[in-house]
Amino acid sequence: MSALRASMTDARRLQPGQALATAVRGLPRLWAAGWPGLVLLGLMIPLGRWAAGSAAAATLVHAMGAVLTLAVWTGLTAVALDRDPPAGGVALGARLLRVVAAAVLNLIFLAMIAVVLALVSLAIFGMSGLDIEAIQARDWARVGPVWQMVALGAVALIVLVVPLLLIVRLSLFVQATVGRGQVVSLNTMGVAQGSFWPLMGLFLILAVPPLALLGWAGAHGLIGLALAGLIALWLPLSAGALAAAYGQLEYWTPDFSGHLGGG
């Protein structure tokens, strides 16, 4: 079994370019299976504008939009992974509840880590004896010894890097939950093990263009049009790319779930 585990680990290599190519090729299938959900999500844009005048209505629409977005995202993931695609590309019922449960468990874990890191960093900075007034005045010569500031800078870097590392390694929880058909939260880190940089690169490739588009559209008053374009193209493309990435990295199968840490 150890030899089998080693061979499967060696075979797991995330190739972002191949994942993107797979997503592009799969767009027609994602559109064909998920267009009703994408249309429903697109209708939330004018609905949000209509509700903007009322705080209560805006809150309700935003909540509906968040739930519908997660349902459509989960449905597109099921289509991309060919795991019992839901009607209209909108995942409801037990499948959506499993994804929500996995998200809640991950958020609780990340919150606990954030609290621990915050307490440790506050304790270290509190015991450092640095001159707070000098820091506020930006008089770095009076703040304290250079070695101490370097050490505190390293602590601050760790506080920033650890959550980022965990978030990236947990990022495929929707794909793992849909792919395995059960709640997969912290075990998602096993799927992404050894693939931090390729996954990070894939997320940057998927995130930078839409963020740039939204920034440009916001400056030109075209935010609604940009959102519609992102729903129609970016959402299925991203769902397909991350599903393909998960397919490259997944090691779990029902036959070996008891031996390879499934679930």
C-alpha positions in Angstrom: 0.0 0.0 0.0 2.9 2.4 0.7 4.2 1.8 -2.8 0.8 2.5 -4.2 0.5 5.7 -2.2 4.0 6.8 -3.4 3.2 6.2 -7.0 -0.1 8.1 -6.8 1.6 11.0 -5.1 4.3 11.1 -7.8 1.6 11.2 -10.4 -0.2 14.2 -8.9 1.1 17.2 -10.7 -0.9 20.4 -11.2 -0.4 21.9 -14.6 -2.3 25.2 -14.7 -2.0 25.6 -18.5 -3.5 22.2 -19.1 -6.3 23.0 -16.6 -7.1 26.2 -18.4 -7.1 24.5 -21.8 -9.5 21.8 -20.4 -11.8 24.5 -19.2 -11.8 26.3 -22.5 -12.6 23.1 -24.3 -15.4 22.3 -21.8 -17.1 25.7 -22.1 -19.8 24.6 -24.6 -20.8 21.7 -22.3 -20.9 24.0 -19.3 -23.0 26.5 -21.1 -25.4 23.9 -22.4 -25.9 22.3 -19.0 -25.7 25.5 -16.9 -27.3 28.3 -18.9 -30.5 28.5 -16.8 -28.5 29.1 -13.6 -26.3 31.6 -15.3 -29.3 33.5 -16.6 -30.9 33.5 -13.2 -27.6 34.9 -11.7 -27.5 37.5 -14.4 -31.0 38.6 -13.5 -29.7 39.5 -10.0 -27.9 42.5 -11.5 -31.0 44.5 -12.4 -32.7 43.2 -9.3 -29.9 44.6 -7.2 -30.2 48.0 -8.8 -33.9 48.0 -8.2 -33.3 47.1 -4.5 -30.6 49.7 -4.0 -33.0 52.3 -2.6 -34.0 50.2 0.4 -31.5 48.8 2.9 -33.7 45.8 3.8 -34.4 45.0 0.1 -30.7 45.3 -0.7 -29.7 43.0 2.1 -32.3 40.4 1.0 -31.1 40.6 -2.7 -27.5 40.3 -1.7 -28.2 37.3 0.5 -30.2 35.7 -2.4 -27.3 36.5 -4.8 -24.8 34.9 -2.5 -26.8 31.7 -2.1 -27.6 31.5 -5.9 -23.9 32.2 -6.8 -22.8 29.3 -4.6 -25.6 27.0 -6.0 -24.6 27.9 -9.6 -20.9 27.5 -8.8 -21.5 24.1 -7.2 -23.7 23.0 -10.1 -21.1 24.1 -12.7 -18.5 22.1 -10.7 -20.7 19.0 -10.9 -21.1 19.5 -14.6 -17.3 19.9 -15.1 -16.6 16.9 -13.0 -19.5 14.9 -14.5 -20.8 14.1 -11.0 -24.6 13.8 -11.5 -25.1 17.3 -13.0 -28.1 19.1 -11.5 -31.0 20.3 -13.6 -30.3 23.8 -15.0 -26.8 23.8 -13.5 -28.1 24.9 -10.1 -27.2 22.6 -7.2 -29.8 22.5 -4.4 -30.6 20.2 -1.5 -28.1 17.9 0.1 -25.3 18.7 -2.3 -25.5 22.4 -1.6 -25.8 21.8 2.1 -22.6 19.7 2.0 -20.7 22.5 0.3 -22.0 25.0 2.9 -21.0 22.7 5.7 -17.5 22.4 4.3 -17.2 26.2 3.9 -18.4 26.7 7.5 -15.9 24.2 8.9 -13.0 25.8 6.9 -14.0 29.3 8.0 -14.0 28.1 11.7 -10.6 26.6 11.3 -9.2 29.7 9.6 -10.7 31.9 12.3 -9.1 29.8 15.0 -5.7 30.1 13.3 -6.2 33.8 12.8 -7.0 34.3 16.5 -3.9 32.3 17.6 -1.6 34.2 15.2 -3.0 37.5 16.4 -2.5 36.6 20.1 1.0 35.4 19.5 2.0 38.4 17.5 0.5 40.8 20.0 2.3 39.1 22.8 5.6 39.2 20.9 5.2 42.8 19.9 4.1 43.7 23.5 7.3 42.2 24.9 9.6 43.7 22.3 9.9 47.0 24.2 9.9 49.1 21.0 9.3 52.8 21.4 5.6 53.3 20.2 5.9 57.1 20.1 9.0 56.7 17.8 7.0 54.4 15.5 4.1 56.9 15.3 6.6 59.7 14.6 8.4 57.4 12.0 11.6 58.1 13.8 13.1 54.7 13.0 16.4 55.5 14.7 14.8 55.6 18.1 12.4 52.6 17.6 14.8 50.0 18.8 17.8 47.7 17.8 17.9 46.7 14.1 18.0 43.0 14.9 14.8 43.3 17.0 13.0 45.0 14.2 14.2 42.4 11.7 12.9 39.6 14.0 9.5 41.4 14.4 9.3 41.8 10.7 9.9 38.0 10.3 7.0 37.4 12.8 4.8 39.8 10.8 5.7 37.9 7.6 4.8 34.6 9.1 1.4 36.0 10.3 0.7 37.0 6.7 2.0 33.9 5.0 0.4 31.2 7.1 -3.2 32.2 6.4 -2.4 32.6 2.7 -0.9 29.1 2.6 -3.9 27.6 4.4 -6.4 29.4 2.2 -4.8 28.2 -1.0 -4.5 24.6 0.3 -8.2 24.7 1.3 -9.3 26.4 -1.9 -10.5 23.2 -3.7 -13.0 22.2 -1.0 -16.0 22.7 -3.3 -14.5 20.5 -6.0 -13.5 17.9 -3.4 -16.9 17.9 -1.8 -18.7 17.5 -5.1 -16.2 15.0 -6.4 -16.3 12.7 -3.4 -20.0 13.2 -2.7 -19.4 14.0 1.0 -18.3 17.0 3.2 -14.6 17.6 2.6 -13.1 20.5 4.6 -9.7 20.2 6.1 -8.9 17.0 4.1 -8.8 19.3 1.1 -5.3 20.2 2.2 -4.2 16.7 1.3 -5.5 17.2 -2.2 -3.5 20.4 -2.7 -0.4 19.1 -0.9 2.8 20.1 -2.8 0.9 22.3 -5.3 0.9 25.7 -3.5 2.7 27.7 -6.2 0.9 26.1 -9.2 -2.5 26.7 -7.5 -1.5 30.2 -6.5 -0.5 30.9 -10.1 -3.8 29.5 -11.4 -5.8 31.7 -9.0 -3.9 34.8 -10.1 -4.5 33.9 -13.8 -8.2 33.6 -13.0 -8.5 36.6 -10.7 -6.4 39.4 -12.2 -8.3 39.9 -15.5 -11.8 40.1 -13.9 -10.5 42.5 -11.2 -8.9 44.7 -13.9 -12.2 44.6 -15.9 -14.3 45.5 -12.9 -11.9 48.4 -12.1 -12.1 49.7 -15.6 -15.9 49.2 -15.8 -16.4 51.0 -12.5 -14.5 54.0 -13.8 -16.6 54.1 -16.9 -20.0 53.4 -15.4 -20.3 49.9 -17.0 -20.2 47.8 -13.9 -23.5 46.0 -14.8 -22.2 45.0 -18.3 -19.0 43.8 -16.8 -20.7 41.7 -14.2 -22.9 40.1 -16.9 -19.8 39.3 -18.9 -18.1 37.7 -15.9 -21.2 35.6 -15.2 -21.4 34.4 -18.7 -17.7 33.7 -19.3 -15.6 33.9 -16.2 -17.8 31.8 -13.9 -18.0 28.7 -16.1 -14.4 29.1 -17.2 -13.2 29.3 -13.6 -15.4 26.4 -12.5 -14.0 24.3 -15.3 -10.4 25.2 -14.6 -10.6 24.5 -10.9 -12.5 21.2 -11.6 -9.7 20.3 -14.0 -7.1 21.2 -11.4 -8.9 19.1 -8.8 -9.0 16.2 -11.3 -5.2 16.4 -11.7 -4.6 16.4 -8.0 -7.2 14.1 -6.5 -5.9 10.8 -5.1 -9.0 9.5 -3.4 -11.3 6.8 -4.8 -14.1 4.9 -3.0 -12.1 1.6 -3.3 -9.1 3.1 -1.3 -11.0 5.6 0.9 -10.2 3.5 4.0 -6.4 3.5 3.3 -5.7 6.9 1.7 -7.5 9.2 4.1 -10.7 9.9 2.1 -13.3 12.2 3.3 
